[in-house]
Amino acid sequence: MTPRFGSTATLIVLAALSTASFLLVETEAASLAVGLVAVAIALAKAALILSRFMHLEWRHRPFAQVLAAWLAAVGLILGAGLYALP
């Protein structure tokens, strides 16, 4: 039996990720690597919100692949945009 990740724990993780991404961007905003890490953190937060708070558990929903593709597309677009900036 695997332990479930509760809503309170998810909220704490989301708050910690939000704080980490804010501090990361505020300390070194001009770095491409920091921007890409911030995008990765944002995508992880989006995946948590989709799976835990919107009750769209990835394994049991028919649109799980669509949501995963959407997150990947957003990540690629944001990453390419950050890479293209001077």
PyMOL Python script that loads the backbone (N, CA, C, O; Angstrom):
from pymol import cmd

cmd.read_pdbstr("""\
ATOM      1  N   MET A   1       0.843  -1.178   0.000  1.00  0.00           N
ATOM      2  CA  MET A   1       0.000   0.000   0.000  1.00  0.00           C
ATOM      3  C   MET A   1       0.889   1.243   0.000  1.00  0.00           C
ATOM      4  O   MET A   1       1.741   1.409   0.873  1.00  0.00           O
ATOM      5  N   THR A   2       0.684   2.101  -0.976  1.00  0.00           N
ATOM      6  CA  THR A   2       1.492   3.315  -1.066  1.00  0.00           C
ATOM      7  C   THR A   2       0.787   4.449  -0.346  1.00  0.00           C
ATOM      8  O   THR A   2      -0.435   4.574  -0.431  1.00  0.00           O
ATOM      9  N   PRO A   3       1.540   5.271   0.358  1.00  0.00           N
ATOM     10  CA  PRO A   3       0.911   6.391   1.058  1.00  0.00           C
ATOM     11  C   PRO A   3       0.439   7.456   0.076  1.00  0.00           C
ATOM     12  O   PRO A   3       1.091   7.712  -0.937  1.00  0.00           O
ATOM     13  N   ARG A   4      -0.684   8.067   0.378  1.00  0.00           N
ATOM     14  CA  ARG A   4      -1.245   9.122  -0.469  1.00  0.00           C
ATOM     15  C   ARG A   4      -0.657  10.465  -0.066  1.00  0.00           C
ATOM     16  O   ARG A   4      -0.360  10.709   1.103  1.00  0.00           O
ATOM     17  N   PHE A   5      -0.502  11.305  -1.034  1.00  0.00           N
ATOM     18  CA  PHE A   5      -0.025  12.662  -0.817  1.00  0.00           C
ATOM     19  C   PHE A   5      -1.240  13.525  -0.542  1.00  0.00           C
ATOM     20  O   PHE A   5      -2.007  13.810  -1.461  1.00  0.00           O
ATOM     21  N   GLY A   6      -1.436  13.948   0.701  1.00  0.00           N
ATOM     22  CA  GLY A   6      -2.643  14.657   1.088  1.00  0.00           C
ATOM     23  C   GLY A   6      -2.715  16.077   0.560  1.00  0.00           C
ATOM     24  O   GLY A   6      -1.722  16.624   0.082  1.00  0.00           O
ATOM     25  N   SER A   7      -3.891  16.665   0.648  1.00  0.00           N
ATOM     26  CA  SER A   7      -4.109  18.023   0.166  1.00  0.00           C
ATOM     27  C   SER A   7      -3.301  19.040   0.956  1.00  0.00           C
ATOM     28  O   SER A   7      -2.790  20.003   0.385  1.00  0.00           O
ATOM     29  N   THR A   8      -3.180  18.837   2.261  1.00  0.00           N
ATOM     30  CA  THR A   8      -2.397  19.757   3.076  1.00  0.00           C
ATOM     31  C   THR A   8      -0.927  19.687   2.701  1.00  0.00           C
ATOM     32  O   THR A   8      -0.258  20.716   2.604  1.00  0.00           O
ATOM     33  N   ALA A   9      -0.423  18.484   2.490  1.00  0.00           N
ATOM     34  CA  ALA A   9       0.971  18.331   2.076  1.00  0.00           C
ATOM     35  C   ALA A   9       1.182  18.954   0.699  1.00  0.00           C
ATOM     36  O   ALA A   9       2.219  19.572   0.456  1.00  0.00           O
ATOM     37  N   THR A  10       0.223  18.803  -0.195  1.00  0.00           N
ATOM     38  CA  THR A  10       0.323  19.406  -1.519  1.00  0.00           C
ATOM     39  C   THR A  10       0.366  20.921  -1.422  1.00  0.00           C
ATOM     40  O   THR A  10       1.150  21.567  -2.118  1.00  0.00           O
ATOM     41  N   LEU A  11      -0.462  21.488  -0.572  1.00  0.00           N
ATOM     42  CA  LEU A  11      -0.477  22.932  -0.379  1.00  0.00           C
ATOM     43  C   LEU A  11       0.853  23.422   0.175  1.00  0.00           C
ATOM     44  O   LEU A  11       1.352  24.466  -0.244  1.00  0.00           O
ATOM     45  N   ILE A  12       1.428  22.682   1.108  1.00  0.00           N
ATOM     46  CA  ILE A  12       2.730  23.056   1.671  1.00  0.00           C
ATOM     47  C   ILE A  12       3.815  22.982   0.600  1.00  0.00           C
ATOM     48  O   ILE A  12       4.669  23.865   0.522  1.00  0.00           O
ATOM     49  N   VAL A  13       3.787  21.944  -0.218  1.00  0.00           N
ATOM     50  CA  VAL A  13       4.767  21.817  -1.302  1.00  0.00           C
ATOM     51  C   VAL A  13       4.604  22.953  -2.304  1.00  0.00           C
ATOM     52  O   VAL A  13       5.597  23.510  -2.770  1.00  0.00           O
ATOM     53  N   LEU A  14       3.365  23.302  -2.639  1.00  0.00           N
ATOM     54  CA  LEU A  14       3.135  24.414  -3.560  1.00  0.00           C
ATOM     55  C   LEU A  14       3.644  25.725  -2.987  1.00  0.00           C
ATOM     56  O   LEU A  14       4.240  26.521  -3.712  1.00  0.00           O
ATOM     57  N   ALA A  15       3.422  25.965  -1.704  1.00  0.00           N
ATOM     58  CA  ALA A  15       3.926  27.181  -1.070  1.00  0.00           C
ATOM     59  C   ALA A  15       5.452  27.200  -1.061  1.00  0.00           C
ATOM     60  O   ALA A  15       6.063  28.241  -1.307  1.00  0.00           O
ATOM     61  N   ALA A  16       6.064  26.061  -0.779  1.00  0.00           N
ATOM     62  CA  ALA A  16       7.527  25.987  -0.771  1.00  0.00           C
ATOM     63  C   ALA A  16       8.093  26.201  -2.179  1.00  0.00           C
ATOM     64  O   ALA A  16       9.093  26.899  -2.344  1.00  0.00           O
ATOM     65  N   LEU A  17       7.465  25.610  -3.180  1.00  0.00           N
ATOM     66  CA  LEU A  17       7.923  25.815  -4.556  1.00  0.00           C
ATOM     67  C   LEU A  17       7.739  27.260  -5.003  1.00  0.00           C
ATOM     68  O   LEU A  17       8.587  27.800  -5.714  1.00  0.00           O
ATOM     69  N   SER A  18       6.653  27.883  -4.599  1.00  0.00           N
ATOM     70  CA  SER A  18       6.433  29.296  -4.930  1.00  0.00           C
ATOM     71  C   SER A  18       7.487  30.185  -4.288  1.00  0.00           C
ATOM     72  O   SER A  18       8.021  31.090  -4.929  1.00  0.00           O
ATOM     73  N   THR A  19       7.780  29.926  -3.030  1.00  0.00           N
ATOM     74  CA  THR A  19       8.809  30.693  -2.333  1.00  0.00           C
ATOM     75  C   THR A  19      10.177  30.475  -2.967  1.00  0.00           C
ATOM     76  O   THR A  19      10.936  31.426  -3.156  1.00  0.00           O
ATOM     77  N   ALA A  20      10.493  29.228  -3.293  1.00  0.00           N
ATOM     78  CA  ALA A  20      11.788  28.922  -3.904  1.00  0.00           C
ATOM     79  C   ALA A  20      11.931  29.592  -5.265  1.00  0.00           C
ATOM     80  O   ALA A  20      12.988  30.146  -5.568  1.00  0.00           O
ATOM     81  N   SER A  21      10.901  29.551  -6.080  1.00  0.00           N
ATOM     82  CA  SER A  21      11.000  30.175  -7.405  1.00  0.00           C
ATOM     83  C   SER A  21      11.095  31.695  -7.290  1.00  0.00           C
ATOM     84  O   SER A  21      11.817  32.323  -8.065  1.00  0.00           O
ATOM     85  N   PHE A  22      10.388  32.291  -6.349  1.00  0.00           N
ATOM     86  CA  PHE A  22      10.481  33.732  -6.137  1.00  0.00           C
ATOM     87  C   PHE A  22      11.892  34.123  -5.720  1.00  0.00           C
ATOM     88  O   PHE A  22      12.477  35.049  -6.280  1.00  0.00           O
ATOM     89  N   LEU A  23      12.434  33.415  -4.737  1.00  0.00           N
ATOM     90  CA  LEU A  23      13.786  33.731  -4.279  1.00  0.00           C
ATOM     91  C   LEU A  23      14.824  33.483  -5.363  1.00  0.00           C
ATOM     92  O   LEU A  23      15.792  34.234  -5.486  1.00  0.00           O
ATOM     93  N   LEU A  24      14.625  32.444  -6.137  1.00  0.00           N
ATOM     94  CA  LEU A  24      15.547  32.115  -7.221  1.00  0.00           C
ATOM     95  C   LEU A  24      15.584  33.215  -8.271  1.00  0.00           C
ATOM     96  O   LEU A  24      16.659  33.630  -8.703  1.00  0.00           O
ATOM     97  N   VAL A  25      14.427  33.681  -8.677  1.00  0.00           N
ATOM     98  CA  VAL A  25      14.364  34.701  -9.719  1.00  0.00           C
ATOM     99  C   VAL A  25      14.808  36.062  -9.186  1.00  0.00           C
ATOM    100  O   VAL A  25      15.433  36.829  -9.917  1.00  0.00           O
ATOM    101  N   GLU A  26      14.504  36.370  -7.949  1.00  0.00           N
ATOM    102  CA  GLU A  26      14.891  37.661  -7.389  1.00  0.00           C
ATOM    103  C   GLU A  26      16.393  37.784  -7.183  1.00  0.00           C
ATOM    104  O   GLU A  26      16.936  38.887  -7.265  1.00  0.00           O
ATOM    105  N   THR A  27      17.069  36.685  -6.921  1.00  0.00           N
ATOM    106  CA  THR A  27      18.505  36.773  -6.658  1.00  0.00           C
ATOM    107  C   THR A  27      19.329  36.793  -7.933  1.00  0.00           C
ATOM    108  O   THR A  27      20.389  37.419  -7.958  1.00  0.00           O
ATOM    109  N   GLU A  28      18.886  36.136  -8.984  1.00  0.00           N
ATOM    110  CA  GLU A  28      19.671  36.018 -10.214  1.00  0.00           C
ATOM    111  C   GLU A  28      18.733  36.022 -11.418  1.00  0.00           C
ATOM    112  O   GLU A  28      18.598  35.008 -12.103  1.00  0.00           O
ATOM    113  N   ALA A  29      18.089  37.151 -11.677  1.00  0.00           N
ATOM    114  CA  ALA A  29      17.038  37.200 -12.689  1.00  0.00           C
ATOM    115  C   ALA A  29      17.566  37.158 -14.122  1.00  0.00           C
ATOM    116  O   ALA A  29      16.804  36.839 -15.034  1.00  0.00           O
ATOM    117  N   ALA A  30      18.834  37.467 -14.349  1.00  0.00           N
ATOM    118  CA  ALA A  30      19.344  37.578 -15.712  1.00  0.00           C
ATOM    119  C   ALA A  30      19.887  36.266 -16.267  1.00  0.00           C
ATOM    120  O   ALA A  30      20.241  36.214 -17.445  1.00  0.00           O
ATOM    121  N   SER A  31      19.965  35.232 -15.487  1.00  0.00           N
ATOM    122  CA  SER A  31      20.572  33.981 -15.921  1.00  0.00           C
ATOM    123  C   SER A  31      19.560  33.103 -16.661  1.00  0.00           C
ATOM    124  O   SER A  31      18.420  32.952 -16.221  1.00  0.00           O
ATOM    125  N   LEU A  32      19.989  32.526 -17.789  1.00  0.00           N
ATOM    126  CA  LEU A  32      19.131  31.622 -18.547  1.00  0.00           C
ATOM    127  C   LEU A  32      18.825  30.365 -17.748  1.00  0.00           C
ATOM    128  O   LEU A  32      17.687  29.895 -17.747  1.00  0.00           O
ATOM    129  N   ALA A  33      19.816  29.820 -17.074  1.00  0.00           N
ATOM    130  CA  ALA A  33      19.617  28.600 -16.290  1.00  0.00           C
ATOM    131  C   ALA A  33      18.596  28.825 -15.183  1.00  0.00           C
ATOM    132  O   ALA A  33      17.753  27.963 -14.931  1.00  0.00           O
ATOM    133  N   VAL A  34      18.665  29.965 -14.528  1.00  0.00           N
ATOM    134  CA  VAL A  34      17.715  30.269 -13.454  1.00  0.00           C
ATOM    135  C   VAL A  34      16.310  30.416 -14.025  1.00  0.00           C
ATOM    136  O   VAL A  34      15.341  29.969 -13.411  1.00  0.00           O
ATOM    137  N   GLY A  35      16.193  31.035 -15.190  1.00  0.00           N
ATOM    138  CA  GLY A  35      14.885  31.155 -15.828  1.00  0.00           C
ATOM    139  C   GLY A  35      14.302  29.807 -16.189  1.00  0.00           C
ATOM    140  O   GLY A  35      13.107  29.573 -16.007  1.00  0.00           O
ATOM    141  N   LEU A  36      15.140  28.915 -16.703  1.00  0.00           N
ATOM    142  CA  LEU A  36      14.654  27.579 -17.053  1.00  0.00           C
ATOM    143  C   LEU A  36      14.254  26.776 -15.824  1.00  0.00           C
ATOM    144  O   LEU A  36      13.289  26.012 -15.862  1.00  0.00           O
ATOM    145  N   VAL A  37      14.997  26.950 -14.729  1.00  0.00           N
ATOM    146  CA  VAL A  37      14.624  26.271 -13.479  1.00  0.00           C
ATOM    147  C   VAL A  37      13.292  26.827 -12.972  1.00  0.00           C
ATOM    148  O   VAL A  37      12.448  26.074 -12.487  1.00  0.00           O
ATOM    149  N   ALA A  38      13.107  28.134 -13.084  1.00  0.00           N
ATOM    150  CA  ALA A  38      11.831  28.736 -12.663  1.00  0.00           C
ATOM    151  C   ALA A  38      10.675  28.210 -13.510  1.00  0.00           C
ATOM    152  O   ALA A  38       9.588  27.974 -12.983  1.00  0.00           O
ATOM    153  N   VAL A  39      10.888  28.022 -14.806  1.00  0.00           N
ATOM    154  CA  VAL A  39       9.857  27.457 -15.668  1.00  0.00           C
ATOM    155  C   VAL A  39       9.562  26.015 -15.261  1.00  0.00           C
ATOM    156  O   VAL A  39       8.402  25.605 -15.221  1.00  0.00           O
ATOM    157  N   ALA A  40      10.607  25.248 -14.958  1.00  0.00           N
ATOM    158  CA  ALA A  40      10.412  23.860 -14.521  1.00  0.00           C
ATOM    159  C   ALA A  40       9.622  23.806 -13.217  1.00  0.00           C
ATOM    160  O   ALA A  40       8.751  22.951 -13.053  1.00  0.00           O
ATOM    161  N   ILE A  41       9.921  24.708 -12.298  1.00  0.00           N
ATOM    162  CA  ILE A  41       9.171  24.764 -11.039  1.00  0.00           C
ATOM    163  C   ILE A  41       7.703  25.114 -11.314  1.00  0.00           C
ATOM    164  O   ILE A  41       6.801  24.531 -10.712  1.00  0.00           O
ATOM    165  N   ALA A  42       7.471  26.059 -12.217  1.00  0.00           N
ATOM    166  CA  ALA A  42       6.095  26.443 -12.557  1.00  0.00           C
ATOM    167  C   ALA A  42       5.336  25.278 -13.173  1.00  0.00           C
ATOM    168  O   ALA A  42       4.158  25.080 -12.874  1.00  0.00           O
ATOM    169  N   LEU A  43       5.992  24.507 -14.026  1.00  0.00           N
ATOM    170  CA  LEU A  43       5.325  23.350 -14.626  1.00  0.00           C
ATOM    171  C   LEU A  43       5.046  22.268 -13.586  1.00  0.00           C
ATOM    172  O   LEU A  43       4.011  21.605 -13.642  1.00  0.00           O
ATOM    173  N   ALA A  44       5.961  22.088 -12.642  1.00  0.00           N
ATOM    174  CA  ALA A  44       5.717  21.126 -11.567  1.00  0.00           C
ATOM    175  C   ALA A  44       4.528  21.564 -10.716  1.00  0.00           C
ATOM    176  O   ALA A  44       3.714  20.735 -10.309  1.00  0.00           O
ATOM    177  N   LYS A  45       4.429  22.861 -10.450  1.00  0.00           N
ATOM    178  CA  LYS A  45       3.288  23.371  -9.698  1.00  0.00           C
ATOM    179  C   LYS A  45       1.987  23.177 -10.475  1.00  0.00           C
ATOM    180  O   LYS A  45       0.960  22.826  -9.894  1.00  0.00           O
ATOM    181  N   ALA A  46       2.032  23.406 -11.788  1.00  0.00           N
ATOM    182  CA  ALA A  46       0.831  23.199 -12.611  1.00  0.00           C
ATOM    183  C   ALA A  46       0.402  21.742 -12.591  1.00  0.00           C
ATOM    184  O   ALA A  46      -0.789  21.441 -12.511  1.00  0.00           O
ATOM    185  N   ALA A  47       1.371  20.837 -12.663  1.00  0.00           N
ATOM    186  CA  ALA A  47       1.039  19.408 -12.621  1.00  0.00           C
ATOM    187  C   ALA A  47       0.428  19.030 -11.269  1.00  0.00           C
ATOM    188  O   ALA A  47      -0.512  18.237 -11.215  1.00  0.00           O
ATOM    189  N   LEU A  48       0.957  19.591 -10.185  1.00  0.00           N
ATOM    190  CA  LEU A  48       0.385  19.317  -8.859  1.00  0.00           C
ATOM    191  C   LEU A  48      -1.042  19.841  -8.762  1.00  0.00           C
ATOM    192  O   LEU A  48      -1.925  19.155  -8.246  1.00  0.00           O
ATOM    193  N   ILE A  49      -1.266  21.031  -9.245  1.00  0.00           N
ATOM    194  CA  ILE A  49      -2.606  21.613  -9.178  1.00  0.00           C
ATOM    195  C   ILE A  49      -3.582  20.806 -10.020  1.00  0.00           C
ATOM    196  O   ILE A  49      -4.699  20.525  -9.586  1.00  0.00           O
ATOM    197  N   LEU A  50      -3.156  20.430 -11.234  1.00  0.00           N
ATOM    198  CA  LEU A  50      -4.041  19.630 -12.089  1.00  0.00           C
ATOM    199  C   LEU A  50      -4.366  18.286 -11.458  1.00  0.00           C
ATOM    200  O   LEU A  50      -5.505  17.824 -11.529  1.00  0.00           O
ATOM    201  N   SER A  51      -3.378  17.659 -10.844  1.00  0.00           N
ATOM    202  CA  SER A  51      -3.601  16.305 -10.345  1.00  0.00           C
ATOM    203  C   SER A  51      -4.257  16.265  -8.967  1.00  0.00           C
ATOM    204  O   SER A  51      -5.015  15.337  -8.684  1.00  0.00           O
ATOM    205  N   ARG A  52      -3.992  17.231  -8.116  1.00  0.00           N
ATOM    206  CA  ARG A  52      -4.494  17.153  -6.745  1.00  0.00           C
ATOM    207  C   ARG A  52      -5.726  18.016  -6.495  1.00  0.00           C
ATOM    208  O   ARG A  52      -6.671  17.561  -5.850  1.00  0.00           O
ATOM    209  N   PHE A  53      -5.735  19.251  -6.993  1.00  0.00           N
ATOM    210  CA  PHE A  53      -6.818  20.151  -6.640  1.00  0.00           C
ATOM    211  C   PHE A  53      -7.936  20.194  -7.668  1.00  0.00           C
ATOM    212  O   PHE A  53      -9.050  20.612  -7.355  1.00  0.00           O
ATOM    213  N   MET A  54      -7.652  19.768  -8.884  1.00  0.00           N
ATOM    214  CA  MET A  54      -8.697  19.737  -9.897  1.00  0.00           C
ATOM    215  C   MET A  54      -9.236  18.323 -10.068  1.00  0.00           C
ATOM    216  O   MET A  54     -10.073  18.074 -10.935  1.00  0.00           O
ATOM    217  N   HIS A  55      -8.762  17.411  -9.253  1.00  0.00           N
ATOM    218  CA  HIS A  55      -9.203  16.015  -9.234  1.00  0.00           C
ATOM    219  C   HIS A  55      -9.073  15.358 -10.611  1.00  0.00           C
ATOM    220  O   HIS A  55      -9.941  14.598 -11.040  1.00  0.00           O
ATOM    221  N   LEU A  56      -7.987  15.663 -11.277  1.00  0.00           N
ATOM    222  CA  LEU A  56      -7.699  15.057 -12.567  1.00  0.00           C
ATOM    223  C   LEU A  56      -6.522  14.109 -12.391  1.00  0.00           C
ATOM    224  O   LEU A  56      -5.425  14.376 -12.881  1.00  0.00           O
ATOM    225  N   GLU A  57      -6.747  13.021 -11.702  1.00  0.00           N
ATOM    226  CA  GLU A  57      -5.663  12.087 -11.471  1.00  0.00           C
ATOM    227  C   GLU A  57      -5.213  11.522 -12.805  1.00  0.00           C
ATOM    228  O   GLU A  57      -6.019  11.004 -13.577  1.00  0.00           O
ATOM    229  N   TRP A  58      -3.938  11.623 -13.063  1.00  0.00           N
ATOM    230  CA  TRP A  58      -3.367  11.345 -14.375  1.00  0.00           C
ATOM    231  C   TRP A  58      -3.630   9.916 -14.853  1.00  0.00           C
ATOM    232  O   TRP A  58      -3.866   9.715 -16.045  1.00  0.00           O
ATOM    233  N   ARG A  59      -3.598   8.955 -14.000  1.00  0.00           N
ATOM    234  CA  ARG A  59      -3.703   7.560 -14.426  1.00  0.00           C
ATOM    235  C   ARG A  59      -5.121   7.164 -14.807  1.00  0.00           C
ATOM    236  O   ARG A  59      -5.303   6.233 -15.593  1.00  0.00           O
ATOM    237  N   HIS A  60      -6.116   7.837 -14.280  1.00  0.00           N
ATOM    238  CA  HIS A  60      -7.485   7.363 -14.418  1.00  0.00           C
ATOM    239  C   HIS A  60      -8.367   8.250 -15.298  1.00  0.00           C
ATOM    240  O   HIS A  60      -9.562   7.988 -15.436  1.00  0.00           O
ATOM    241  N   ARG A  61      -7.809   9.263 -15.877  1.00  0.00           N
ATOM    242  CA  ARG A  61      -8.620  10.164 -16.684  1.00  0.00           C
ATOM    243  C   ARG A  61      -8.302   9.987 -18.165  1.00  0.00           C
ATOM    244  O   ARG A  61      -7.147   9.756 -18.523  1.00  0.00           O
ATOM    245  N   PRO A  62      -9.302  10.092 -19.024  1.00  0.00           N
ATOM    246  CA  PRO A  62      -9.048   9.898 -20.463  1.00  0.00           C
ATOM    247  C   PRO A  62      -8.214  11.018 -21.080  1.00  0.00           C
ATOM    248  O   PRO A  62      -7.583  10.809 -22.116  1.00  0.00           O
ATOM    249  N   PHE A  63      -8.195  12.190 -20.473  1.00  0.00           N
ATOM    250  CA  PHE A  63      -7.458  13.307 -21.041  1.00  0.00           C
ATOM    251  C   PHE A  63      -6.095  13.510 -20.385  1.00  0.00           C
ATOM    252  O   PHE A  63      -5.512  14.588 -20.492  1.00  0.00           O
ATOM    253  N   ALA A  64      -5.591  12.496 -19.717  1.00  0.00           N
ATOM    254  CA  ALA A  64      -4.296  12.614 -19.059  1.00  0.00           C
ATOM    255  C   ALA A  64      -3.192  12.896 -20.065  1.00  0.00           C
ATOM    256  O   ALA A  64      -2.302  13.705 -19.802  1.00  0.00           O
ATOM    257  N   GLN A  65      -3.243  12.236 -21.212  1.00  0.00           N
ATOM    258  CA  GLN A  65      -2.228  12.463 -22.236  1.00  0.00           C
ATOM    259  C   GLN A  65      -2.341  13.872 -22.814  1.00  0.00           C
ATOM    260  O   GLN A  65      -1.329  14.496 -23.133  1.00  0.00           O
ATOM    261  N   VAL A  66      -3.557  14.369 -22.949  1.00  0.00           N
ATOM    262  CA  VAL A  66      -3.748  15.727 -23.465  1.00  0.00           C
ATOM    263  C   VAL A  66      -3.171  16.744 -22.495  1.00  0.00           C
ATOM    264  O   VAL A  66      -2.494  17.683 -22.911  1.00  0.00           O
ATOM    265  N   LEU A  67      -3.432  16.566 -21.208  1.00  0.00           N
ATOM    266  CA  LEU A  67      -2.891  17.486 -20.207  1.00  0.00           C
ATOM    267  C   LEU A  67      -1.375  17.403 -20.138  1.00  0.00           C
ATOM    268  O   LEU A  67      -0.708  18.427 -19.996  1.00  0.00           O
ATOM    269  N   ALA A  68      -0.825  16.209 -20.236  1.00  0.00           N
ATOM    270  CA  ALA A  68       0.630  16.052 -20.224  1.00  0.00           C
ATOM    271  C   ALA A  68       1.247  16.707 -21.462  1.00  0.00           C
ATOM    272  O   ALA A  68       2.295  17.346 -21.365  1.00  0.00           O
ATOM    273  N   ALA A  69       0.613  16.552 -22.612  1.00  0.00           N
ATOM    274  CA  ALA A  69       1.115  17.188 -23.833  1.00  0.00           C
ATOM    275  C   ALA A  69       1.020  18.707 -23.735  1.00  0.00           C
ATOM    276  O   ALA A  69       1.905  19.423 -24.203  1.00  0.00           O
ATOM    277  N   TRP A  70      -0.058  19.193 -23.123  1.00  0.00           N
ATOM    278  CA  TRP A  70      -0.208  20.633 -22.951  1.00  0.00           C
ATOM    279  C   TRP A  70       0.897  21.188 -22.050  1.00  0.00           C
ATOM    280  O   TRP A  70       1.488  22.221 -22.362  1.00  0.00           O
ATOM    281  N   LEU A  71       1.177  20.513 -20.942  1.00  0.00           N
ATOM    282  CA  LEU A  71       2.249  20.955 -20.062  1.00  0.00           C
ATOM    283  C   LEU A  71       3.600  20.916 -20.768  1.00  0.00           C
ATOM    284  O   LEU A  71       4.416  21.821 -20.596  1.00  0.00           O
ATOM    285  N   ALA A  72       3.836  19.886 -21.553  1.00  0.00           N
ATOM    286  CA  ALA A  72       5.097  19.799 -22.301  1.00  0.00           C
ATOM    287  C   ALA A  72       5.199  20.921 -23.327  1.00  0.00           C
ATOM    288  O   ALA A  72       6.264  21.518 -23.489  1.00  0.00           O
ATOM    289  N   ALA A  73       4.100  21.214 -24.022  1.00  0.00           N
ATOM    290  CA  ALA A  73       4.115  22.288 -25.018  1.00  0.00           C
ATOM    291  C   ALA A  73       4.364  23.644 -24.371  1.00  0.00           C
ATOM    292  O   ALA A  73       5.136  24.450 -24.891  1.00  0.00           O
ATOM    293  N   VAL A  74       3.719  23.895 -23.249  1.00  0.00           N
ATOM    294  CA  VAL A  74       3.941  25.150 -22.535  1.00  0.00           C
ATOM    295  C   VAL A  74       5.402  25.248 -22.089  1.00  0.00           C
ATOM    296  O   VAL A  74       6.020  26.306 -22.210  1.00  0.00           O
ATOM    297  N   GLY A  75       5.942  24.161 -21.582  1.00  0.00           N
ATOM    298  CA  GLY A  75       7.348  24.154 -21.171  1.00  0.00           C
ATOM    299  C   GLY A  75       8.287  24.428 -22.328  1.00  0.00           C
ATOM    300  O   GLY A  75       9.247  25.185 -22.178  1.00  0.00           O
ATOM    301  N   LEU A  76       8.028  23.825 -23.481  1.00  0.00           N
ATOM    302  CA  LEU A  76       8.869  24.060 -24.653  1.00  0.00           C
ATOM    303  C   LEU A  76       8.759  25.500 -25.147  1.00  0.00           C
ATOM    304  O   LEU A  76       9.763  26.113 -25.511  1.00  0.00           O
ATOM    305  N   ILE A  77       7.557  26.033 -25.160  1.00  0.00           N
ATOM    306  CA  ILE A  77       7.367  27.411 -25.620  1.00  0.00           C
ATOM    307  C   ILE A  77       8.063  28.390 -24.673  1.00  0.00           C
ATOM    308  O   ILE A  77       8.761  29.297 -25.126  1.00  0.00           O
ATOM    309  N   LEU A  78       7.878  28.214 -23.369  1.00  0.00           N
ATOM    310  CA  LEU A  78       8.530  29.103 -22.414  1.00  0.00           C
ATOM    311  C   LEU A  78      10.040  28.949 -22.438  1.00  0.00           C
ATOM    312  O   LEU A  78      10.768  29.940 -22.372  1.00  0.00           O
ATOM    313  N   GLY A  79      10.518  27.709 -22.533  1.00  0.00           N
ATOM    314  CA  GLY A  79      11.966  27.481 -22.598  1.00  0.00           C
ATOM    315  C   GLY A  79      12.575  28.084 -23.851  1.00  0.00           C
ATOM    316  O   GLY A  79      13.643  28.694 -23.787  1.00  0.00           O
ATOM    317  N   ALA A  80      11.909  27.923 -24.996  1.00  0.00           N
ATOM    318  CA  ALA A  80      12.407  28.507 -26.240  1.00  0.00           C
ATOM    319  C   ALA A  80      12.368  30.034 -26.183  1.00  0.00           C
ATOM    320  O   ALA A  80      13.263  30.705 -26.698  1.00  0.00           O
ATOM    321  N   GLY A  81      11.340  30.569 -25.562  1.00  0.00           N
ATOM    322  CA  GLY A  81      11.257  32.029 -25.413  1.00  0.00           C
ATOM    323  C   GLY A  81      12.377  32.561 -24.532  1.00  0.00           C
ATOM    324  O   GLY A  81      12.968  33.595 -24.843  1.00  0.00           O
ATOM    325  N   LEU A  82      12.669  31.888 -23.462  1.00  0.00           N
ATOM    326  CA  LEU A  82      13.773  32.319 -22.596  1.00  0.00           C
ATOM    327  C   LEU A  82      15.115  32.193 -23.305  1.00  0.00           C
ATOM    328  O   LEU A  82      16.000  33.032 -23.141  1.00  0.00           O
ATOM    329  N   TYR A  83      15.252  31.124 -24.099  1.00  0.00           N
ATOM    330  CA  TYR A  83      16.511  30.899 -24.817  1.00  0.00           C
ATOM    331  C   TYR A  83      16.715  31.957 -25.901  1.00  0.00           C
ATOM    332  O   TYR A  83      17.847  32.354 -26.178  1.00  0.00           O
ATOM    333  N   ALA A  84      15.625  32.413 -26.512  1.00  0.00           N
ATOM    334  CA  ALA A  84      15.717  33.384 -27.612  1.00  0.00           C
ATOM    335  C   ALA A  84      15.963  34.806 -27.131  1.00  0.00           C
ATOM    336  O   ALA A  84      16.393  35.657 -27.910  1.00  0.00           O
ATOM    337  N   LEU A  85      15.696  35.071 -25.862  1.00  0.00           N
ATOM    338  CA  LEU A  85      15.936  36.424 -25.348  1.00  0.00           C
ATOM    339  C   LEU A  85      17.421  36.744 -25.357  1.00  0.00           C
ATOM    340  O   LEU A  85      18.251  35.865 -25.125  1.00  0.00           O
ATOM    341  N   PRO A  86      17.761  38.001 -25.623  1.00  0.00           N
ATOM    342  CA  PRO A  86      19.193  38.367 -25.639  1.00  0.00           C
ATOM    343  C   PRO A  86      19.835  38.319 -24.281  1.00  0.00           C
ATOM    344  O   PRO A  86      21.027  38.601 -24.151  1.00  0.00           O
TER     345      PRO A  86
END
""", "prot")
cmd.dss("prot")
cmd.show_as("cartoon", "prot")
cmd.util.cbc("prot")
cmd.orient("prot")
